[in-house]
């Protein structure tokens, strides 16, 4: 018998995808779009002390309650995708209530949660008891083999706990309507060298590894407020650690090989991301450089209800616990920051690259080998 929830979700996906070309056209015309994707930092609290992130040092007060979050989400339109991140999202005991609000208020096509995997019992419980539609994309961060990962995360048991979470969830992924993968943040030469070995370690569990290059600093996770750390010129990339050209080229070959185990859509996005990264790191070119959709198709939300500009600009255009969504989204500060977005030469953080590529339509140029670069 066909699962009615699955049928309804499939029909909704088809309807939303049919609308996508019209929204891309609106974006290209420079019109203010309602958000289609939400990146929600549900907490800055974290049980790790990562070298490349200061989230664990930030002020953790004034988090919205689950009830406040529900009231905020009620004001937003239906979304294509919702990405929940932190800090460590599973430190919130009310995460199941937040997920329920996200599912029923926003009706996303896809749900994504990024975690360090250390809260094994809580992660497994949430995956077991959540509504199985939409499908959940769970991305667990592991940055290298055990010694390297533990050093980067600042916790001696970080690797063992993350792998334990994977071992418990991987055999149940189909039943739980869950896509499980590992995100490896390349922070130095050692992590780059360990990419292939990490892929081989996790392959028997059927869990692919996706690599991203750590950038020098993020405004989102800076202890300073209202910070602008965006690139000052096109093609500029500032990495967290020193990675020489030979190491990067070797890493590029390794990621191309490991991409064989990704789905077609993920392989496409990874190819797009690494293509742009290669041009910037090796050639200092700025292509591809899609139109930024921050404060357009892509909206970010902080734990206290603040709406920042993007990953590299933490200026707040308004707070949804103090004003309505329409007041904030159509306000004067939002208009000022959209002007800033238009002047920005373009960053290359994957969390911004993916929505920019999709909602600007530039990803089509990457698919089409005859398109002008």
C-alpha positions in Angstrom: 0.0 0.0 0.0 1.3 3.5 -0.9 2.1 5.7 2.1 -0.3 8.7 1.8 2.3 11.0 3.5 4.9 10.0 0.9 2.5 10.6 -2.0 1.5 14.0 -0.6 5.2 14.9 -0.1 6.0 13.8 -3.6 3.2 15.9 -5.1 4.3 18.9 -3.0 7.9 18.6 -4.3 6.7 18.5 -7.9 4.6 21.6 -7.3 7.4 23.6 -5.7 9.9 22.6 -8.4 7.5 23.7 -11.1 7.6 27.2 -9.5 11.4 27.4 -9.3 12.0 28.9 -12.9 9.6 31.8 -12.1 11.4 32.6 -8.8 14.8 32.4 -10.5 13.5 34.9 -13.1 12.3 37.2 -10.3 15.8 36.9 -8.6 17.6 37.8 -11.8 15.4 40.8 -12.3 16.6 42.1 -9.0 13.2 41.9 -7.2 13.0 41.2 -3.5 12.1 37.6 -3.1 10.4 36.0 -0.2 12.7 33.4 1.4 12.8 30.0 -0.2 15.4 28.6 2.1 16.1 29.1 5.8 19.3 28.6 7.7 18.4 28.6 11.4 21.1 28.7 14.0 19.0 27.2 16.8 21.7 27.7 19.4 25.3 28.9 19.7 25.9 26.5 22.6 28.3 23.8 21.8 29.9 20.8 23.5 33.1 21.1 21.4 35.8 23.7 21.4 36.8 23.8 17.7 39.9 25.5 16.4 38.1 27.1 13.5 34.9 28.3 15.3 34.2 30.5 18.3 30.5 29.5 18.7 31.4 27.9 22.1 32.7 31.3 23.3 29.7 33.3 22.3 27.0 34.6 24.7 24.3 32.0 24.8 21.6 34.0 26.5 18.2 35.1 25.1 17.5 32.0 23.0 14.0 31.8 21.8 11.8 29.2 23.5 10.1 26.5 21.3 6.8 28.5 21.7 8.5 31.7 20.5 10.1 29.9 17.6 6.7 28.5 16.6 5.2 32.0 16.6 8.0 33.2 14.4 7.8 30.4 11.9 4.1 30.9 11.6 4.8 34.2 9.9 7.1 32.8 7.2 6.1 31.4 3.8 6.4 27.8 2.9 10.0 26.9 2.1 11.9 24.6 -0.1 14.6 23.8 2.5 15.3 24.4 6.1 18.8 23.9 7.5 19.2 23.7 11.3 22.6 24.3 12.7 24.5 25.6 15.7 26.5 25.4 17.9 25.3 21.9 18.5 21.5 21.7 17.7 21.0 18.5 19.8 22.0 20.3 23.0 18.5 21.8 22.8 16.2 19.5 24.8 13.3 21.1 22.9 14.7 20.2 19.5 11.8 17.8 18.8 9.3 20.6 19.3 11.3 22.9 17.0 11.3 20.2 14.3 7.6 19.8 14.6 7.1 23.5 14.1 9.5 23.6 11.2 7.6 20.6 9.6 4.1 21.9 10.1 4.6 25.6 9.7 7.0 25.7 6.8 6.3 22.5 4.9 9.9 22.2 3.6 10.8 19.9 0.8 13.9 18.9 2.6 15.2 19.2 6.1 18.9 19.4 7.0 20.7 19.2 10.4 24.4 19.7 10.9 25.8 18.1 14.1 29.1 17.1 15.6 27.6 13.7 16.4 28.6 13.7 20.0 25.1 13.6 21.5 24.5 10.1 20.3 21.4 9.2 22.4 19.7 12.5 21.7 20.4 12.3 17.9 19.1 8.7 17.6 16.0 9.5 19.6 15.1 12.5 17.5 15.6 10.6 14.3 13.4 7.8 15.6 10.5 9.9 16.8 10.3 12.8 14.3 7.8 12.9 11.5 9.4 11.0 8.7 8.4 13.6 6.1 10.1 15.6 4.8 13.3 13.4 4.5 16.1 14.4 6.8 19.6 15.1 5.6 21.9 14.6 8.7 25.4 15.8 8.2 27.9 14.7 10.9 31.1 16.6 11.2 34.3 14.5 11.3 37.5 16.4 10.2 40.0 13.6 10.0 41.1 10.4 11.7 40.7 10.0 15.5 43.8 11.8 16.8 43.4 14.7 14.3 39.7 15.1 14.7 39.9 15.1 18.5 42.6 17.8 18.5 40.6 20.0 16.1 37.4 19.6 18.1 39.1 20.0 21.5 37.5 16.9 23.0 39.3 13.6 23.5 36.2 11.5 22.7 34.8 13.5 19.8 35.7 11.0 17.1 34.5 7.9 19.0 31.1 9.4 19.8 30.6 10.7 16.3 31.4 7.3 14.8 29.1 5.6 17.4 26.3 7.8 16.2 26.9 6.8 12.6 27.1 3.1 13.4 23.7 3.3 15.2 21.9 5.3 12.4 23.4 4.0 9.2 21.6 0.6 9.2 18.3 2.3 9.9 18.6 5.2 7.4 16.0 3.9 5.0 13.5 3.1 7.6 14.0 6.6 9.2 13.9 8.4 5.8 17.3 9.7 6.6 20.3 10.6 4.4 23.4 10.3 6.5 26.8 11.7 5.4 29.9 13.1 6.9 31.2 16.6 6.5 35.0 17.0 6.7 36.2 20.5 7.3 39.7 20.8 5.8 41.5 23.1 8.3 45.2 22.2 7.6 47.5 20.0 5.6 47.0 17.0 7.9 43.2 16.9 7.4 43.7 17.2 3.7 46.0 14.2 3.7 43.5 12.1 5.7 40.5 12.7 3.4 41.0 9.4 1.5 41.6 7.3 4.6 38.5 8.8 6.2 36.5 7.9 3.1 37.8 4.3 3.2 37.0 4.0 7.0 33.4 5.0 6.5 32.7 3.2 3.2 31.7 -0.1 4.8 28.9 1.8 6.6 27.6 3.2 3.4 28.3 6.8 4.6 29.9 9.2 2.1 32.3 12.0 3.0 32.0 15.5 1.7 34.9 17.9 2.2 34.8 21.7 2.6 37.7 24.1 3.0 37.6 26.1 6.2 37.7 29.8 5.8 39.7 32.1 8.0 36.8 33.6 10.0 33.0 33.8 10.0 31.0 36.7 11.2 28.3 34.3 12.3 30.6 32.7 14.9 32.6 35.7 15.9 32.2 36.9 19.5 32.0 40.4 18.1 28.5 41.6 17.0 27.6 43.4 13.7 30.8 42.2 12.0 31.6 42.5 8.3 34.2 39.9 7.2 33.2 39.5 3.6 35.8 39.5 0.8 36.9 42.9 -0.4 37.6 41.8 -4.0 36.3 39.2 -6.4 38.0 35.8 -6.1 39.4 36.4 -2.6 39.6 33.4 -0.4 41.2 33.4 3.1 41.6 29.9 4.4 41.8 29.0 8.1 45.1 27.1 7.8 48.0 27.2 5.4 47.5 24.8 2.5 50.1 24.9 -0.3 49.3 24.5 -3.9 50.5 20.9 -4.1 48.4 19.8 -1.1 45.4 21.5 -2.6 45.8 19.9 -6.0 46.2 16.5 -4.3 43.1 17.2 -2.2 41.2 18.2 -5.3 41.9 14.8 -6.9 40.9 13.0 -3.7 37.6 14.8 -3.5 36.8 14.1 -7.2 37.4 10.4 -6.5 35.3 10.3 -3.3 32.5 12.2 -5.1 31.8 8.9 -6.9 29.9 7.8 -3.9 27.6 10.8 -3.8 24.1 11.1 -5.3 23.9 12.9 -8.7 22.6 16.1 -7.2 25.2 16.2 -4.5 27.9 15.4 -7.0 26.8 18.3 -9.1 26.9 20.8 -6.2 30.2 19.5 -5.0 31.6 19.9 -8.5 30.3 23.4 -8.7 31.8 24.3 -5.2 35.2 22.8 -5.9 35.4 24.3 -9.4 35.0 27.8 -8.0 37.3 27.0 -5.1 40.0 25.7 -7.5 39.8 28.9 -9.6 40.1 31.1 -6.5 42.9 29.2 -4.6 45.1 28.3 -7.6 44.3 30.9 -10.3 42.8 33.8 -8.2 39.9 34.0 -10.7 36.4 34.7 -9.5 34.4 32.2 -11.6 31.8 30.9 -11.1 30.5 33.9 -9.1 26.6 33.6 -8.9 24.4 36.4 -7.9 24.1 36.4 -4.1 20.6 35.7 -2.8 21.2 36.6 0.8 18.2 38.5 2.2 16.3 37.2 -0.8 15.8 33.5 -1.5 18.1 32.7 1.4 17.2 33.9 4.9 19.3 33.3 8.1 17.9 33.3 11.7 19.8 33.5 15.0 18.8 31.8 18.2 17.5 35.1 19.7 15.2 35.9 16.7 17.7 38.2 15.0 17.9 38.1 11.2 21.5 38.7 10.0 22.7 39.4 6.4 24.8 36.3 5.7 27.6 34.1 6.9 30.2 36.9 6.7 28.0 39.9 7.7 26.3 39.6 11.1 24.6 43.0 10.9 21.0 42.4 12.0 18.1 43.8 9.9 15.6 43.2 12.7 14.4 40.8 15.4 11.4 38.6 14.8 10.5 38.5 18.5 10.1 42.3 18.4 8.7 42.9 15.0 6.7 40.9 12.4 8.4 39.1 9.6 7.0 41.5 7.0 8.1 44.6 9.0 11.7 43.2 9.2 11.9 41.8 5.7 10.5 44.9 4.0 12.1 47.4 6.5 14.6 50.2 5.8 17.5 48.3 7.4 16.8 45.3 5.1 16.9 47.6 2.0 20.2 49.0 3.1 21.7 45.6 3.6 20.4 44.4 0.3 22.4 47.3 -1.3 25.4 45.9 0.6 24.8 42.5 -0.8 24.6 43.8 -4.4 28.0 45.5 -3.9 29.7 42.5 -2.3 32.3 40.9 -4.7 31.2 37.4 -3.7 32.3 34.9 -1.1 32.9 31.2 -1.5 31.6 29.5 1.6 29.6 26.4 0.6 26.7 27.3 2.9 26.2 30.5 0.7 27.4 29.0 -2.6 24.7 26.4 -2.7 21.6 28.6 -2.4 23.3 31.3 -4.6 23.9 28.7 -7.4 20.4 27.3 -7.2 18.3 30.4 -6.8 20.3 32.6 -9.2 20.1 29.8 -11.8 23.9 29.8 -12.3 24.0 26.1 -11.6 22.5 25.6 -15.0 25.7 27.0 -16.5 27.7 24.3 -14.7 25.5 21.6 -16.1 25.7 23.0 -19.7 29.2 22.4 -21.1 28.5 25.0 -23.9 27.5 27.8 -21.5 29.9 30.8 -21.3 31.8 30.8 -18.0 
